[in-house]
Each structure stands twice: as C-alpha cells, then as structure tokens.
Amino acid sequence: MSVTPRAEPVRADSPYRSYVYAYPHKSAYRPFTERPHLYDLWMREDTRALSLYAHVPFCEMRCGFCNLFTRSTPPAEQVTAYLDAFERQAETVAACLPENTAFARLALGGGTPTYLTADELARVYDTVVRHFPLDPRTVPVSVETSPATATPDRLQVLDARGMTRISMGVQSFLDSEAHAAGRPQKRAEVDRALAAIREHAGADLNLDLIYGIDRQTPRTWEYSLDTALSWGPEEIYLYPLYVRPLTGLGRRARAWDDHRLALYRQGRDHLRERGYEQVSMRMFRRADAPEPLASAPDHSCQTDGMVGLGCGARSYTGTTHYSFDYAVGVGRVRSIIADYVARDAADFARAEVGFVLDEDERRRRHVLQSLLRVEGLEVADYAARFGAHPAAHLPAEFAALAERGWLEDGAPGSDTVRLTEEGLAHSDSVGPDFFSARVNRLTAEYEAS
C-alpha cells in the first residue's frame, strides 16, 4: 500500500468533509497563556452527572486510516511509567473536583486499552474506582478492544469490574479489504476474538465496520454486514473511510464520494430491515436490546461535563475544554507521551492546552451534539439554555439546510428540529457548516503547521 504524507484538500461540496464527534476538535486547542488550576475550572460547575474517560495511548499496530493519539508497540517500561503517571494524575484531578461530584458513565479508550495485560487493565480500572465516586453496579462502563487483544484473561478482568459495553473495530470481515485499509488482521483472529467476547463477557457488543475501502463492492459490503449480524451485536457503527492528513490513502475524487454514499445507504437500509434502529449517521442499535443499567444517572452530552485522564484525553467544563497537546505523527506522539510520564503530581493540577467557549461557541456545540442524531434538536431545551430558537441564533446555517431540503422543520415555534434522512446521510457535511470562523481558522493553522 502506498502512503502519502498528506491528503489532498477536501472538496467544499463533499459529503465527507469532517467527522464531528466533538466540537471543537483538539486541532483548535492552543496552549493557555496562564495555565488555569483545575479547581478554578470546576468549582462553579454542576458535577452531579459527569462522564469519565480514561485514555490508553497504545496499540499493537497503527491502522492506515487512524488519526488517533496513539503509538504502537511501546516498550514495556514506558507502559509501566505511563500507568504510574496515570495514578498520579487521577489522585490530583480527583482532589480538584467539588465534593458533590458524581459520574454517570465511564469509558476506557485509546488507542486500545486491551493492549494492556490483564493485570495492567485491573490497575487502570482500580485506580479510577479508588479515586472517583463511581459505582460499577450503576454506571455504564464502555471499553475499546481489538481482534488481537480481546483475550479471555483480559475480558474476565473487565467483566468482573462491571463492563457493560465492549467495542471492537473489525472494519471488514474480508482480509483483503482490511489490508487495503491498512489493517493487517486475519479473519481467524477476528472470529476468535468475537467468540471470546461472547463467552467471557456479558457486556453489549459493538462492532465497527468501514465502507469505501479500495475495491469494496456492494456484494462484499453486504458480506461484512451479514457476518457482523451473525454475532448478534447490540450495536453496529458504520464508518466511511476517511483520508486525513498524515494517515495516507490519499484520494479525493467525486466518484469515491458517490460510492461511499451508495454503500452508506445500502448499509443503513440493510440494518434497519434486520431490526436495528438508527441513532445517528454512524450508530445503529438492535431494537430488542435492553438498555444497560436503566438506573444509571442521566448524562447529557450537550450540558454535562467530562473528566479525562491520560495524555490523549480531553476534559469539558461548561466554558472550557482542555487536554494535553495533540498530534498524529509518530515522533510528536512519542514526545507528548514522554512528557506526560515525566510529570509530577502537582503539574497535573493545571490545564495546559485548551479552548474557551464563548456564548456563540456553546450554542454551536449544543446544536451539533443534538442535530446530528436521529431524534434531533429539542427547541425547548435549547431555548431554556440560550433564550431563543436555534434558527434565530444561526439563521444562515439553518437556511442553508432548508434550501437543500435537509431539514424536516426549522421554523420558529416547532418543537423539534430534525435532519431529513438525506440530511442525516450528509452529517459530515452538515456538521462543518456550523463551525465558527474562529474554529475553522485555528484548525487550518494547525493542519498547515
């Protein structure tokens, strides 16, 4: 597979401009002139239903499409040093949070958390539970894994500690397609991992599949969909293959956009016909799957904060998002990890890199976190928070959606603003249309650096 250092610019009319999983992206973060203390950032926040994210920046390999903050096959001594630093950070961060802090969910991500040994996984989880008010009997716990690392000993550790969801990126059940996407896995390894998950874990299973891989056809796409369905996963995510800076696989032709859209529609219809409900452009959940831990506290991604642990994690308060430095390139990632493991406990008490959201940015974030899901944007919730209908604050953006026919109801006075089915299919174009000029400028500067 040939790898180019940078992808060509995305066409302005492409349906695949940017995957909006958080706003703003960390490429818009910048070092704080004066590093704020975490206590000052959190002291006036409502911390009764936070999300906790623990980041493990290690994988057994670096996939060709990956732009996550991770490094492959680190030396064992660096893993140990990382877990030591993780404990120092957890103790310091916990001491900076208000006394009434509670958590509504926990996620272990990366990287690949199950790159760690079973004992190391237990250490991460036990560190979190020791320092934060989190009851595994009532709080959903999600963990990312991979075919090579979903082993019985690791799964048993996670299952015993209350894991309620495990997510594995399969991408394709055909080795040739997986290899074309830069993932040199073997089908036998995938089958072994799925069998181990179903045998050793009672958690919901999520499988990630990718469409738009080189030489993927409707027939091979259907094969991967049906093979995934044969395992009865509670959730399936369908991801378009992206070409991002520093990840290779460089191409931008309109024909590829059309091909990905056709495969998306095929996958969407295939899953809905087989009993899956669409939650967003990417997420599908089996209609008969019970919701885990119905007694768990409610968490709203639009309003509730997140505490991140680990050098690739980000944290959200109502007005400030912060993290450590961000990179994709191997050399810079290794440098950031080395810096993280060298920090003393006191240094973890101050935020280093981040983004302060003014009122306009908070409105944009609320709209993006709501509109890109099937249920849409509840106007009353938005108005209670910001004082008006969202179309009154972002008239040009909503007018553009209506002009394209991608909005079911954007008129003032409506109860809910939703994307049409075709609008949802173009989520990765809709999302960037709501980015502020400031965020676009900062991201462009980062990508050009």
C-alpha positions as a printed Julia matrix, in Angstrom:
449×3 Matrix{Float64}:
   0.0     0.0    0.0
   1.42    3.37  -0.97
   1.22    6.04   1.73
   1.28    9.76   1.03
   2.22   12.2    3.79
  -0.79   14.45   3.27
  -4.2    14.07   1.68
  -5.49   16.45  -0.95
  -7.87   19.18   0.29
 -11.48   18.1    0.75
 -13.89   19.46  -1.86
 -16.27   22.1   -0.5
 -19.27   20.09  -1.75
 -18.05   16.73  -0.47
 -20.44   14.85   1.85
 -17.33   13.75   3.78
 -15.76   16.96   4.99
 -15.28   16.18   8.68
 -16.48   13.65  11.26
 -17.9    15.77  14.09
 -17.58   13.68  17.25
 -16.63   16.65  19.42
 -16.73   20.4   18.95
 -14.32   21.94  18.65
 -11.73   19.38  17.56
  -8.46   19.32  19.51
  -6.7    20.8   16.48
  -8.36   24.08  17.5
  -6.92   23.93  21.03
  -3.98   26.18  21.92
  -1.68   26.48  24.96
  -3.14   28.64  27.73
  -1.18   31.82  28.36
  -1.61   31.19  32.07
  -2.41   27.6   32.92
  -5.7    27.58  34.89
  -5.99   25.45  38.01
  -8.49   22.59  37.68
 -10.19   23.59  40.91
 -10.98   27.01  39.43
 -12.35   25.42  36.23
 -14.67   23.02  38.06
 -15.69   24.89  41.25
 -18.83   26.5   39.72
 -19.84   23.56  37.52
 -22.72   21.16  38.05
 -20.73   17.96  38.61
 -23.56   15.59  39.59
 -23.54   13.56  36.32
 -20.12   13.75  34.71
 -18.56   11.4   32.23
 -15.13    9.93  33.0
 -12.79    8.97  30.17
  -9.55    7.05  30.7
  -7.16    7.08  27.75
  -4.59    4.39  26.95
  -2.44    5.62  24.03
  -1.09    2.24  22.92
  -1.94   -0.23  20.14
  -0.39   -3.37  18.71
  -0.35   -1.66  15.29
  -1.2     1.66  13.67
  -4.01    1.29  11.12
  -3.66    3.12   7.82
  -6.81    5.21   8.39
  -6.07    6.1   12.02
  -5.62    9.66  13.25
  -6.0     8.87  16.94
  -3.43    9.87  19.52
  -1.63    6.55  19.92
   1.65    4.75  19.4
   2.2     1.11  18.5
   4.16   -1.5   20.47
   5.72    0.73  23.13
   8.49   -0.71  25.31
   7.2    -2.37  28.48
   8.96    0.15  30.7
   7.07    3.02  29.05
   3.75    1.29  29.69
   4.65    0.96  33.37
   5.77    4.58  33.53
   2.53    5.64  31.85
   0.4     3.8   34.41
   2.45    5.38  37.22
   1.73    8.83  35.76
  -1.93    7.89  35.27
  -2.19    7.17  39.01
  -0.54   10.49  39.88
  -2.93   12.33  37.58
  -6.02   10.52  38.9
  -5.21   11.37  42.51
  -4.52   15.02  41.67
  -7.57   15.52  39.45
  -9.92   13.9   41.97
  -8.7    16.32  44.64
  -9.57   19.28  42.37
 -13.24   18.32  41.87
 -16.13   19.6   44.04
 -17.31   17.42  46.9
 -20.69   16.6   45.31
 -19.13   15.2   42.13
 -20.7    12.03  40.73
 -20.25   10.14  37.49
 -22.89    8.83  35.1
 -20.61    6.78  32.86
 -17.04    5.57  32.37
 -15.19    4.81  29.14
 -11.77    3.26  28.57
 -10.49    4.25  25.16
  -7.37    4.95  23.21
  -5.54    3.63  21.41
  -6.55    0.19  22.52
  -6.97   -0.24  26.3
  -6.8    -4.02  25.95
  -3.27   -3.65  24.62
  -2.52   -3.67  28.35
  -2.13   -7.01  30.11
  -4.93   -8.28  32.33
  -3.08   -7.08  35.44
  -2.45   -3.66  33.89
  -6.12   -3.33  32.93
  -7.09   -4.14  36.5
  -4.67   -1.46  37.68
  -6.27    1.19  35.44
  -9.79    0.34  36.49
  -8.92    0.05  40.18
  -7.13    3.4   40.05
 -10.27    5.04  38.68
 -12.59    3.45  41.25
 -10.22    4.26  44.12
 -10.11    7.99  43.37
 -13.51    8.8   41.87
 -17.1     8.3   43.17
 -18.1     5.68  40.65
 -20.19    2.59  41.38
 -19.79   -0.1   38.68
 -23.17   -1.56  39.63
 -24.98    1.6   38.49
 -22.65    3.26  35.98
 -22.28    2.02  32.39
 -18.68    1.12  31.54
 -17.51    1.05  27.91
 -14.19   -0.41  26.72
 -12.49   -0.41  23.32
 -10.72   -3.55  22.15
  -9.2    -5.11  19.03
  -9.19   -8.59  17.49
  -5.64   -9.3   18.67
  -6.18   -8.18  22.27
  -9.69   -9.41  23.14
  -8.3   -12.39  25.06
 -10.14  -14.38  27.75
  -7.93  -13.18  30.62
  -8.44   -9.51  29.75
 -12.17   -9.95  29.17
 -12.59  -11.69  32.5
 -10.93   -8.78  34.3
 -13.23   -6.29  32.6
 -16.34   -8.39  33.08
 -15.62   -8.77  36.79
 -15.3    -4.98  37.09
 -18.67   -4.17  35.58
 -18.03   -3.63  31.87
 -21.39   -3.07  30.16
 -20.23   -2.37  26.58
 -17.27   -3.57  24.55
 -16.48   -2.13  21.14
 -14.26   -3.71  18.53
 -13.16   -2.3   15.21
 -13.42   -5.1   12.67
 -13.69   -2.76   9.65
 -14.15   -5.67   7.21
 -14.57   -9.44   7.51
 -12.55   -9.87   4.32
  -8.8    -9.9    4.89
  -8.1    -8.26   1.54
 -10.28   -5.25   2.42
  -8.88   -4.95   5.92
  -5.38   -4.97   4.49
  -6.33   -2.34   1.89
  -7.39   -0.08   4.76
  -4.02   -0.58   6.42
  -5.14   -3.14   9.0
  -3.17   -6.4    8.61
  -5.55   -8.59  10.62
  -6.6   -12.16   9.9
 -10.23  -13.29   9.77
  -9.47  -16.22  12.06
  -8.23  -13.77  14.68
 -11.45  -11.74  14.39
 -13.6   -14.85  14.82
 -11.56  -15.97  17.83
 -11.95  -12.57  19.47
 -15.71  -12.44  18.91
 -16.14  -15.94  20.31
 -14.12  -14.96  23.38
 -16.22  -11.83  23.92
 -19.48  -13.76  23.75
 -18.12  -16.47  26.08
 -16.32  -14.38  28.69
 -18.2   -11.06  28.78
 -21.8   -10.26  29.48
 -21.42   -6.79  28.01
 -23.19   -5.38  24.98
 -21.12   -5.85  21.85
 -20.48   -3.07  19.35
 -18.8    -3.75  16.01
 -17.28   -1.06  13.79
 -17.35   -1.54  10.02
 -15.85    0.72   7.34
 -17.22    1.43   3.87
 -15.37    2.99   0.96
 -12.32    0.71   1.11
 -10.41    0.22  -2.12
 -12.17   -2.36  -4.35
 -15.01   -2.83  -1.88
 -18.25   -3.6   -3.72
 -21.92   -3.74  -2.68
 -21.58   -7.54  -2.58
 -18.5    -7.56  -0.32
 -20.05   -4.83   1.86
 -23.17   -6.95   2.31
 -20.97   -9.91   3.25
 -19.34   -7.92   6.08
 -22.71   -6.63   7.24
 -24.24  -10.1    7.34
 -21.2   -11.6    9.05
 -21.36   -8.92  11.71
 -25.08   -9.57  12.17
 -24.43  -13.28  12.68
 -22.82  -12.39  16.05
 -25.96  -10.54  17.19
 -24.21   -7.32  18.24
 -26.29   -4.9   20.26
 -24.73   -2.03  18.31
 -23.09   -1.55  14.93
 -21.26    1.54  13.76
 -20.81    2.18  10.04
 -17.88    4.49   9.32
 -16.92    5.97   5.96
 -13.25    5.56   5.15
 -11.6     8.93   5.6
  -8.4    10.29   4.18
  -6.91   12.58   6.77
  -3.65   14.49   6.97
  -0.78   12.2    7.99
  -2.78    8.99   7.54
  -2.16    8.21   3.89
  -4.58    6.52   1.48
  -4.79    9.81  -0.44
  -7.64   10.36  -2.9
 -10.5    12.82  -3.2
 -12.43   12.06  -6.39
 -16.16   12.76  -6.62
 -16.72    9.17  -7.75
 -15.37    7.98  -4.4
 -17.8    10.26  -2.55
 -20.68    8.85  -4.61
 -19.5     5.3   -3.95
 -19.32    5.87  -0.19
 -22.79    7.42  -0.14
 -24.23    4.45  -2.03
 -22.6     2.0    0.41
 -23.85    4.02   3.37
 -27.43    3.89   2.13
 -27.08    0.16   1.46
 -25.74   -0.47   4.97
 -28.35    1.76   6.61
 -31.23    0.02   4.86
 -29.74   -3.43   5.45
 -29.51   -2.89   9.21
 -32.93   -1.26   9.56
 -34.54   -4.12   7.67
 -32.96   -6.52  10.17
 -34.24   -4.88  13.33
 -31.72   -2.14  14.06
 -32.75    1.4   14.9
 -30.66    4.24  13.55
 -29.34    6.61  16.23
 -27.06    8.76  14.07
 -25.41    8.58  10.68
 -22.95    6.04  12.13
 -24.7     4.34  15.02
 -27.32    1.58  14.85
 -28.72   -0.23  17.88
 -30.65   -3.51  17.88
 -34.26   -2.66  18.65
 -34.74   -5.59  21.05
 -31.54   -4.98  23.0
 -32.27   -3.86  26.57
 -30.7    -0.62  27.68
 -27.92   -1.41  30.15
 -28.3    -0.16  33.71
 -31.58    1.67  33.38
 -31.0     3.03  36.88
 -27.86    4.92  35.82
 -27.91    8.71  36.22
 -28.8    10.62  33.07
 -25.91   12.24  31.24
 -26.46   14.93  28.61
 -23.59   15.42  26.18
 -24.85   18.97  25.49
 -24.7    20.17  29.08
 -22.81   17.74  31.33
 -19.05   17.77  31.64
 -16.34   15.18  31.17
 -13.19   14.46  33.11
 -10.38   12.97  31.05
  -7.42   11.0   32.38
  -4.36   10.11  30.31
  -2.29   12.16  27.91
  -4.71   11.82  24.98
  -7.89   12.56  26.91
  -9.82   15.8   26.82
 -12.0    17.31  29.56
 -15.06   19.54  29.24
 -16.47   22.11  31.59
 -19.33   24.37  30.53
 -16.97   27.01  29.15
 -13.53   25.41  28.87
 -12.29   22.34  27.03
  -8.77   21.24  27.88
  -6.28   18.45  27.32
  -2.59   17.85  26.77
  -1.01   18.58  23.42
  -2.4    16.81  20.33
  -0.55   15.12  17.48
  -0.93   12.37  14.89
   2.64   11.98  13.63
   4.63    9.23  15.36
   7.52   11.36  16.54
   5.38   14.04  18.15
   3.08   11.46  19.77
   6.06    9.78  21.4
   7.34   13.13  22.63
   3.99   14.0   24.22
   3.8    10.61  25.96
   7.35   11.04  27.27
   6.42   14.48  28.61
   3.31   13.06  30.31
   5.12   10.26  32.13
   7.76   12.69  33.41
   5.26   14.99  35.17
   4.94   15.14  38.93
   1.58   15.07  40.67
   1.35   18.84  41.18
   1.72   19.52  37.46
  -1.49   17.6   36.75
  -3.48   20.19  38.74
  -3.35   22.74  35.91
  -4.77   22.62  32.4
  -2.23   23.11  29.65
  -3.88   23.2   26.21
  -7.48   24.06  25.5
 -10.27   26.21  24.12
 -12.52   28.69  25.93
 -16.06   28.69  24.54
 -17.94   31.96  24.37
 -21.74   32.04  24.09
 -21.69   31.59  20.31
 -19.43   28.52  20.53
 -21.59   26.98  23.26
 -24.68   27.42  21.07
 -22.92   25.82  18.11
 -21.79   22.89  20.21
 -25.3    22.29  21.57
 -26.74   22.32  18.04
 -24.1    19.91  16.72
 -24.45   17.49  19.64
 -28.22   17.33  19.01
 -28.91   17.88  15.32
 -26.62   15.08  14.11
 -28.71   12.45  15.88
 -31.96   10.97  14.62
 -34.08   12.44  17.44
 -32.87   15.92  16.53
 -32.7    19.15  18.49
 -35.29   19.84  21.19
 -36.15   23.51  20.79
 -37.42   23.93  24.36
 -34.15   22.63  25.82
 -32.15   24.93  23.6
 -34.35   27.94  24.33
 -34.21   27.31  28.08
 -30.44   27.4   27.88
 -29.89   30.14  25.3
 -33.12   32.16  25.2
 -34.33   31.69  21.62
 -34.99   29.24  18.79
 -31.67   27.93  17.36
 -32.54   29.26  13.9
 -32.68   32.76  15.39
 -29.07   32.44  16.53
 -27.74   30.64  13.46
 -30.03   31.82  10.66
 -27.61   31.35   7.74
 -26.74   27.79   8.75
 -30.36   26.68   9.15
 -31.42   28.49   5.98
 -28.77   26.57   4.03
 -30.1    23.28   5.39
 -33.66   24.19   4.48
 -32.59   25.25   0.98
 -31.0    21.85   0.41
 -34.14   20.12   1.67
 -32.25   18.54   4.55
 -34.36   19.95   7.38
 -37.68   18.47   8.45
 -38.8    21.52  10.39
 -36.65   24.53  11.13
 -39.34   27.15  11.62
 -39.59   29.14  14.85
 -42.28   27.62  17.02
 -41.54   23.99  16.14
 -40.92   21.55  18.97
 -38.03   19.64  17.37
 -35.58   20.4   14.58
 -34.52   17.25  12.72
 -32.49   16.41   9.69
 -34.23   14.56   6.9
 -32.96   11.12   6.01
 -30.8    12.64   3.28
 -29.61   15.36   5.63
 -28.54   12.7    8.11
 -26.66   10.92   5.3
 -24.74   14.18   4.81
 -23.94   14.65   8.53
 -20.25   15.03   7.77
 -21.09   17.99   5.55
 -23.8    19.44   7.79
 -21.56   19.46  10.85
 -18.73   21.6    9.42
 -21.27   24.16   8.19
 -21.91   25.01  11.86
 -18.22   25.53  12.73
 -17.37   29.09  13.69
 -14.89   31.18  11.71
 -12.58   31.05  14.72
 -12.56   27.27  14.87
 -12.05   26.98  11.12
  -9.1    29.37  11.29
  -7.42   27.58  14.21
  -7.89   24.16  12.62
  -6.5    25.38   9.29
  -3.46   26.83  11.05
  -2.86   23.53  12.83
  -3.15   21.46   9.65
  -0.79   23.82   7.82
   1.85   23.69  10.55
